[in-house]
Amino acid sequence: MSKIVHYALSYRQRVCDYAIKHNNKSEAAVQYGVSRPTLDRWLKRYDGSKNSLKDKSRRPHSHPNEHSAAELELIFGIWDKNKQFGLDYVYGKLKRKHEYKRSRTSLYRVLVRHGKYTKAKKKRKGRKPREYIAAKLPGEKLQVDVKYVPMECVVGKIAGQRLYQYTAIDECTGLRYIDIFEDKTSETAAKFIYQARKYFPFEIMKIQTDNGTEFTNRFVNTKNLAYFEKYLKQEGIEHKLIRPGTPWHNGRVERSHRTDQKFFYDLRTFYSIEDAKCQIKKHLRRYNNMPQRRYNYQTPMEVLEQYLWLI
């Protein structure tokens, strides 16, 4: 207890003792320069000790805009079933399917207050990244990468076989195309882009990749272009390579792989290559129709439709 607080409580105690001793509240109020309502409030909780005269919280017990019992029941029901998918997914579901009108911050605070969600630790401030100029039109730039399919998902006759997920994501709309292959070669990468060009309803102008040998011979002891590079050059598609050791430059596709892990690979097993390809197609449809915070909880398909309408 600080000296100032100690002095204030001692003063209040003297006022209360004087009023009780002389049985005269008005005289005590005049003697010590205290208003009668304040003295009445002190006397009401005074039990002879200083601690009983400490100021109590004036925070209201309720708020006119607080969540109703029905809203809380809805939130907790949706959260308990979908918490593994994260806060943004739950908020998008509440907003789009249950007409939830409150902000994402309100939902976050409610979940934290009721012990449903743990506050994220504050990240240390790192270096300020350079400004990234993102694509402004569909097809202007696609980020392409390869993800290893988790071995625990591969069971049955193909148990232990390495599979690869090839991913292409449009920077402007967030629309993706994905497929699973049995190898990671330049020829397969070119085949994947051939399929992607058929899938996307717009022309692809530029493709951005890392420096893997499936995409480039940049760090291979040869002057020949990789098959993937030759294919892009032949089709008039610009190929942009990110700097070595900077996967965050391909951040959109890297982030989408985390979503695949959470929504797909953590929940699935594959018994054959055909089974894996079938399941990944269903996941692709779900992803492209999943609300995303980046687009104000619109889906990539809805964002694409807006651009196509403007064109």
C-alpha positions, 0 to 999 in steps of 0.5 A, spaced: 500 500 500 502 506 497 503 512 502 498 516 499 493 511 499 495 509 506 494 517 508 487 517 505 484 511 508 487 514 515 483 520 513 477 516 512 477 512 518 478 519 522 472 522 519 467 515 520 470 515 527 468 522 529 461 521 526 460 515 530 463 518 536 459 524 536 453 521 533 452 527 528 454 526 521 452 533 519 458 535 524 463 530 522 462 532 514 463 540 516 468 538 520 472 534 515 470 538 509 466 531 506 459 531 503 454 528 506 453 522 501 460 521 501 460 520 508 454 516 508 457 511 503 463 510 507 459 509 514 455 504 510 461 499 509 465 501 515 467 495 520 472 499 524 478 497 519 481 501 514 481 496 509 473 496 509 474 504 506 478 502 500 475 504 493 471 499 490 470 498 482 465 502 479 465 497 473 458 496 471 455 489 472 452 489 465 452 493 458 446 494 454 450 492 448 453 485 451 452 479 447 445 475 449 444 468 452 442 466 445 448 469 441 453 466 447 449 459 446 450 460 438 458 462 438 460 456 443 456 451 439 459 453 433 466 454 436 466 447 440 465 444 433 470 448 429 475 451 434 481 447 430 480 451 424 481 457 427 478 464 429 477 467 422 473 461 420 469 461 426 467 468 425 466 467 417 461 462 418 457 466 424 457 472 419 455 468 413 450 463 415 448 465 422 447 473 420 452 475 426 452 482 426 458 484 431 465 485 429 471 480 429 474 483 435 467 482 439 467 475 438 475 474 440 473 478 447 467 473 448 471 467 447 477 470 451 473 472 457 469 465 457 476 461 457 475 458 450 480 462 446 487 463 449 490 470 447 496 470 442 503 472 445 505 479 442 510 478 437 517 482 437 518 487 432 522 485 427 525 488 421 520 492 416 519 488 410 519 491 403 513 494 400 510 488 396 506 490 390 501 485 389 497 483 383 491 487 381 488 483 376 486 476 375 492 472 372 497 477 373 501 473 377 500 466 380 504 463 386 506 456 385 509 451 390 510 444 392 508 441 398 510 434 401 504 430 403 504 428 410 506 420 410 501 419 416 496 420 411 498 415 406 496 408 408 494 401 405 498 399 399 501 405 398 503 406 405 510 409 405 510 412 398 512 419 397 506 424 394 507 431 392 501 436 392 502 442 387 499 448 388 498 454 384 494 460 387 492 467 384 495 473 388 489 477 386 483 473 387 486 467 392 483 462 387 487 456 387 488 450 383 491 443 386 493 436 384 497 430 387 503 427 383 507 421 385 514 425 383 517 432 383 520 433 377 520 439 372 516 435 367 511 434 372 511 441 374 510 443 367 504 438 366 501 441 372 501 448 369 498 445 363 492 443 367 492 449 371 491 453 365 485 449 363 482 450 370 483 458 371 478 462 367 483 467 365 490 468 362 496 467 366 501 472 365 506 471 370 508 465 375 512 466 381 516 460 384 522 458 389 528 455 386 527 448 386 530 444 381 523 442 379 522 449 377 529 452 375 536 450 373 539 456 376 543 452 381 544 446 377 551 446 373 548 447 367 546 452 362 540 449 359 533 451 361 529 446 366 523 443 362 518 447 366 522 454 364 522 451 357 515 450 357 513 457 360 517 460 355 514 457 349 507 459 352 509 466 353 508 466 360 513 470 365 517 466 370 519 470 376 524 466 381 524 469 389 531 470 392 534 464 395 532 462 402 526 467 402 520 463 402 516 468 405 516 472 398 511 466 396 507 467 402 500 466 399 502 459 397 505 458 403 500 460 407 495 456 403 499 450 405 498 451 412 490 451 411 491 445 407 494 441 413 489 444 418 483 443 414 485 437 409 491 433 411 490 432 419 483 429 417 484 425 411 488 418 409 489 416 402 489 408 400 491 409 393 493 415 388 486 415 385 483 416 392 488 422 394 486 425 387 479 424 388 479 427 395 484 433 393 479 435 388 473 436 393 478 440 398 479 444 392 472 446 391 471 447 399 477 452 399 475 456 393 468 457 396 471 458 403 470 465 406 477 469 407 478 475 412 483 478 407 477 479 402 472 481 408 470 474 408 468 473 401 470 467 398 475 466 392 470 465 387 466 471 389 472 475 388 473 472 381 466 473 379 466 481 381 472 482 377 469 478 371 463 482 372 467 488 371 471 486 365 
